[in-house]
Amino acid sequence: MEQRIDIANEVGTAKIGEPVDYWKSGERTKALYAVESWYSWHSRDDYKNNILSIANSLIGQCLTEAKFLSYTDENAIIADAANLTPNSIIVKSYNNANADLKAKTVEVWKNTLAAWKAIDAIPQPFRNNIGSAEASAAMDACAKLNASLEDLKSLIAGNLSEDDCSAITAQFVDHVVMPTYTKLKALNNALLVSVRAFQANPSDATFANACAAWLAARQPWETSEAFLFGPVSDMGLDPNMDSWPLEVEGIYQLLKSQQWADMQWEGDYDESDEAIEAAQALRGYHTLEYLLFKDGQPRKVNN
């Protein structure tokens, strides 16, 4: 449960909250540059996919957006449980004899839906609407989700058996983690192909294709953020792929010098190693986003 709690908190207090806080304090430029994925205008979709990652981990399946939104209450989930799985946090907790656990399960699911919808209500693009009432409402919705997940965590610990938890874990790994990473690998491979196609034949069309591939590859990454533990954490894969804020000056100097070795690091990952941190700041989705997009649109070869 810890990673679900962490990402709910991160979306509300950091991804949305930090830009809003800067904006309210009058630091408008800082607010803009604190918005993740603002070059592509994909911020709101990233945050919604983070919430979907929580929903997937709770229900033990990789849901489409439409399917997720169709589960408007606990009855819709339980009615469809045969098509999903009994071995999920939501179903196991809802069917537990403890009334408090059942009630909290319902609350968590409703708060997950509410957080997604509150983020979706922020006018596009978020970078142009940081000070909106909708952004503040999304922060509040994420805070409610975070608090209810904390409560659910404590109730699960006292009411679900070890066998229940083992079944939930097996379902989660086999039907959420592995499919998400399989999709991530496939779409990242497609992104690499599109970038190489642009390299071989720079044109507005190949620019646009690379942008479309970036947007596609971004989705499974953001829906993996409810389980950033294990190798993705221990080996530093998260900052290596998704470092933010963007080090624009470092990227500019790298392109100028073409010292590509500056992007590499060796040995065991150590998050306190400044050399590793500097190399990671030049890599990943957001560096590519900066090079591909301008004002939410694919760049042009001559612009």
C-alpha positions as CSV (number, residue, x, y, z in Angstrom):
1,M,0.0,0.0,0.0
2,E,2.9,2.3,0.7
3,Q,3.6,3.2,-3.0
4,R,-0.1,3.9,-3.7
5,I,-0.1,6.3,-0.8
6,D,3.2,7.9,-2.0
7,I,2.0,8.5,-5.5
8,A,-1.4,9.9,-4.3
9,N,0.5,12.3,-2.1
10,E,3.1,13.2,-4.8
11,V,0.4,14.1,-7.4
12,G,-1.4,16.3,-5.0
13,T,1.5,18.0,-3.1
14,A,4.3,18.0,-5.6
15,K,3.2,17.5,-9.2
16,I,0.2,19.8,-8.8
17,G,0.9,21.4,-5.4
18,E,4.4,22.8,-6.0
19,P,3.4,24.8,-9.1
20,V,0.3,26.0,-7.3
21,D,2.3,27.0,-4.3
22,Y,4.8,29.0,-6.4
23,W,2.0,30.6,-8.3
24,K,0.2,31.7,-5.1
25,S,3.4,33.2,-3.7
26,G,3.9,35.3,-6.9
27,E,6.8,33.2,-8.3
28,R,5.1,32.7,-11.6
29,T,8.2,31.6,-13.6
30,K,9.1,29.0,-11.0
31,A,5.5,27.8,-11.1
32,L,5.7,27.2,-14.8
33,Y,9.0,25.4,-14.7
34,A,7.8,23.2,-11.9
35,V,5.1,21.7,-14.1
36,E,6.1,18.3,-15.3
37,S,5.6,17.5,-19.0
38,W,4.7,21.0,-19.9
39,Y,6.5,21.0,-23.2
40,S,4.1,18.4,-24.5
41,W,1.1,19.8,-22.6
42,H,0.7,16.2,-21.3
43,S,0.8,17.1,-17.6
44,R,-2.8,16.5,-16.8
45,D,-2.7,13.1,-18.6
46,D,0.3,12.1,-16.6
47,Y,-1.4,12.9,-13.4
48,K,-4.6,11.0,-14.4
49,N,-2.5,8.0,-15.3
50,N,-0.8,8.1,-11.9
51,I,-4.3,7.9,-10.3
52,L,-5.2,5.1,-12.7
53,S,-2.1,3.2,-11.5
54,I,-3.6,3.3,-8.0
55,A,-6.9,2.0,-9.3
56,N,-5.1,-0.8,-11.2
57,S,-3.2,-1.9,-8.1
58,L,-6.4,-1.8,-6.0
59,I,-8.4,-3.9,-8.4
60,G,-5.7,-6.3,-9.6
61,Q,-6.2,-5.6,-13.3
62,C,-4.9,-3.2,-15.9
63,L,-8.1,-1.1,-16.6
64,T,-8.8,1.0,-19.6
65,E,-9.8,4.6,-18.7
66,A,-13.4,3.8,-19.8
67,K,-13.6,0.7,-17.7
68,F,-12.2,2.5,-14.7
69,L,-14.8,5.2,-15.0
70,S,-17.6,2.7,-15.3
71,Y,-17.0,1.5,-11.8
72,T,-18.9,4.4,-10.2
73,D,-19.4,2.6,-6.9
74,E,-18.7,-0.6,-5.0
75,N,-21.7,-2.3,-6.4
76,A,-20.5,-2.0,-10.0
77,I,-17.1,-3.5,-9.0
78,I,-18.6,-6.4,-7.1
79,A,-21.1,-7.1,-9.8
80,D,-18.2,-7.4,-12.3
81,A,-15.9,-9.3,-9.9
82,A,-16.3,-12.5,-11.8
83,N,-14.8,-10.8,-14.9
84,L,-12.0,-9.3,-12.8
85,T,-10.7,-11.3,-9.8
86,P,-11.6,-12.1,-6.2
87,N,-7.9,-11.7,-5.4
88,S,-7.7,-7.9,-5.3
89,I,-7.5,-5.4,-2.5
90,I,-10.9,-4.0,-3.3
91,V,-12.8,-7.3,-3.5
92,K,-11.0,-9.0,-0.6
93,S,-11.5,-6.0,1.6
94,Y,-15.1,-5.4,0.6
95,N,-16.0,-9.0,1.3
96,N,-14.3,-9.0,4.7
97,A,-16.4,-9.4,7.8
98,N,-15.0,-6.2,9.3
99,A,-17.6,-3.4,8.7
100,D,-14.9,-0.6,9.0
101,L,-12.7,-2.3,6.4
102,K,-15.7,-2.6,4.0
103,A,-16.7,1.0,4.5
104,K,-13.1,2.3,4.0
105,T,-12.8,0.2,0.8
106,V,-15.8,1.9,-0.6
107,E,-14.4,5.3,0.4
108,V,-11.0,4.7,-1.1
109,W,-12.6,3.7,-4.5
110,K,-14.8,6.7,-4.5
111,N,-11.9,8.9,-3.7
112,T,-9.8,7.4,-6.4
113,L,-12.5,8.2,-9.0
114,A,-13.0,11.7,-7.5
115,A,-9.2,12.4,-7.7
116,W,-9.1,11.4,-11.4
117,K,-12.1,13.5,-12.2
118,A,-10.8,16.5,-10.3
119,I,-7.6,16.4,-12.3
120,D,-9.4,15.9,-15.5
121,A,-11.4,19.1,-14.7
122,I,-8.3,21.3,-14.7
123,P,-8.4,23.3,-17.9
124,Q,-5.8,22.4,-20.5
125,P,-3.0,22.9,-20.5
126,F,-2.2,22.9,-16.8
127,R,0.8,25.2,-17.3
128,N,-1.6,27.9,-18.4
129,N,-4.1,27.2,-15.5
130,I,-1.8,26.8,-12.5
131,G,-3.8,29.3,-10.5
132,S,-7.2,27.9,-11.3
133,A,-9.8,26.8,-8.8
134,E,-9.8,23.4,-10.5
135,A,-6.1,22.9,-9.7
136,S,-6.7,23.6,-6.0
137,A,-9.7,21.3,-6.1
138,A,-7.5,18.5,-7.6
139,M,-5.0,19.0,-4.8
140,D,-7.8,18.6,-2.2
141,A,-9.1,15.5,-3.9
142,C,-5.7,13.9,-3.9
143,A,-5.3,14.7,-0.2
144,K,-8.6,12.9,0.5
145,L,-7.4,9.9,-1.5
146,N,-4.1,9.9,0.4
147,A,-5.8,10.0,3.8
148,S,-8.2,7.2,3.0
149,L,-5.4,5.0,1.6
150,E,-3.6,5.5,4.9
151,D,-6.7,4.4,6.8
152,L,-7.2,1.4,4.5
153,K,-3.6,0.3,5.0
154,S,-4.0,0.1,8.8
155,L,-7.3,-1.8,8.5
156,I,-5.9,-4.3,6.0
157,A,-3.0,-5.1,8.3
158,G,-5.4,-6.1,11.1
159,N,-8.1,-7.9,9.1
160,L,-6.7,-9.7,6.0
161,S,-5.0,-13.0,6.5
162,E,-1.5,-13.9,5.2
163,D,-3.1,-16.1,2.6
164,D,-5.3,-13.2,1.4
165,C,-2.3,-10.9,1.1
166,S,-0.3,-13.6,-0.8
167,A,-3.2,-14.1,-3.3
168,I,-3.5,-10.3,-3.7
169,T,0.3,-10.0,-4.3
170,A,0.3,-12.8,-6.9
171,Q,-2.6,-11.3,-8.8
172,F,-1.0,-7.9,-8.7
173,V,2.3,-9.0,-10.0
174,D,0.9,-11.3,-12.7
175,H,-1.9,-9.0,-13.9
176,V,-0.7,-5.5,-13.2
177,V,3.0,-5.2,-12.9
178,M,4.1,-7.6,-15.6
179,P,1.6,-6.5,-18.2
180,T,2.4,-2.9,-17.5
181,Y,6.1,-3.4,-17.9
182,T,5.6,-5.6,-21.0
183,K,3.6,-2.8,-22.6
184,L,6.2,-0.2,-21.5
185,K,9.0,-2.2,-23.1
186,A,7.1,-2.6,-26.4
187,L,6.2,1.1,-26.6
188,N,9.7,2.2,-25.7
189,N,11.1,0.0,-28.4
190,A,8.6,1.7,-30.8
191,L,9.7,5.1,-29.6
192,L,13.3,4.2,-30.3
193,V,12.4,3.1,-33.8
194,S,10.6,6.4,-34.4
195,V,13.5,8.5,-33.2
196,R,15.9,6.6,-35.4
197,A,13.6,7.1,-38.3
198,F,13.7,10.8,-37.6
199,Q,17.4,10.7,-37.4
200,A,17.7,9.0,-40.7
201,N,15.1,11.2,-42.4
202,P,14.4,14.5,-40.6
203,S,11.0,15.8,-41.6
204,D,7.9,17.3,-40.1
205,A,6.2,13.9,-40.6
206,T,8.9,11.9,-38.8
207,F,9.0,14.6,-36.0
208,A,5.2,14.1,-35.6
209,N,5.6,10.3,-35.6
210,A,8.2,10.5,-32.8
211,C,6.0,12.8,-30.8
212,A,3.1,10.3,-31.1
213,A,5.4,7.5,-30.0
214,W,6.5,9.5,-27.0
215,L,2.9,10.1,-25.9
216,A,2.1,6.4,-26.3
217,A,5.2,5.3,-24.3
218,R,4.5,7.8,-21.6
219,Q,1.2,6.1,-20.6
220,P,2.5,2.7,-19.3
221,W,5.3,4.5,-17.4
222,E,2.8,6.8,-15.6
223,T,0.6,3.8,-14.8
224,S,3.5,2.1,-13.2
225,E,4.1,4.8,-10.6
226,A,2.0,3.0,-8.0
227,F,4.7,0.3,-7.8
228,L,8.0,2.1,-8.0
229,F,9.8,-0.4,-5.8
230,G,12.2,-3.3,-6.4
231,P,14.7,-3.0,-9.3
232,V,13.1,0.2,-10.6
233,S,14.1,1.9,-7.3
234,D,17.2,-0.1,-6.4
235,M,18.8,0.3,-9.8
236,G,17.8,4.0,-10.2
237,L,15.5,3.4,-13.2
238,D,13.0,5.9,-12.2
239,P,15.3,9.0,-12.2
240,N,17.1,7.5,-15.2
241,M,13.9,7.6,-17.2
242,D,11.9,10.3,-15.6
243,S,14.2,12.9,-14.0
244,W,12.5,16.2,-13.3
245,P,12.9,19.2,-13.2
246,L,14.6,19.3,-16.6
247,E,18.2,20.4,-16.8
248,V,17.8,22.5,-19.9
249,E,21.2,24.3,-19.7
250,G,22.9,20.9,-19.3
251,I,21.1,19.5,-22.3
252,Y,22.1,22.5,-24.3
253,Q,25.7,22.2,-23.4
254,L,25.7,18.5,-24.1
255,L,24.3,19.1,-27.6
256,K,26.9,21.8,-28.1
257,S,29.8,19.7,-27.0
258,Q,28.5,16.3,-28.2
259,Q,30.3,14.6,-25.3
260,W,27.8,11.8,-25.1
261,A,29.7,10.0,-22.4
262,D,28.4,12.7,-20.0
263,M,25.0,10.8,-20.2
264,Q,26.5,7.6,-19.0
265,W,27.2,6.2,-15.5
266,E,28.6,3.0,-14.3
267,G,28.6,0.8,-11.2
268,D,25.9,0.3,-8.5
269,Y,23.3,2.9,-8.3
270,D,23.7,5.4,-5.4
271,E,21.1,8.2,-5.2
272,S,23.6,10.4,-3.3
273,D,26.2,10.1,-6.1
274,E,26.3,13.6,-7.7
275,A,28.0,12.2,-10.9
276,I,25.1,9.7,-11.4
277,E,22.5,12.4,-10.7
278,A,24.2,14.7,-13.2
279,A,24.1,12.0,-15.9
280,Q,20.5,11.1,-15.2
281,A,19.4,14.7,-15.5
282,L,20.4,14.6,-19.2
283,R,18.5,11.4,-20.0
284,G,15.0,10.1,-20.2
285,Y,11.5,11.0,-21.2
286,H,11.7,14.7,-20.4
287,T,14.9,15.4,-22.3
288,L,13.3,13.8,-25.3
289,E,10.1,15.7,-24.7
290,Y,12.0,19.0,-24.7
291,L,13.6,18.1,-28.0
292,L,10.4,16.9,-29.7
293,F,7.7,19.3,-28.6
294,K,7.0,23.0,-28.6
295,D,3.9,24.5,-27.0
296,G,2.2,21.1,-27.0
297,Q,2.8,20.4,-30.7
298,P,5.5,18.5,-32.6
299,R,8.4,20.7,-33.5
300,K,9.0,21.5,-37.2
301,V,12.3,20.8,-38.9
302,N,12.8,24.5,-39.7
303,N,11.4,25.8,-36.5
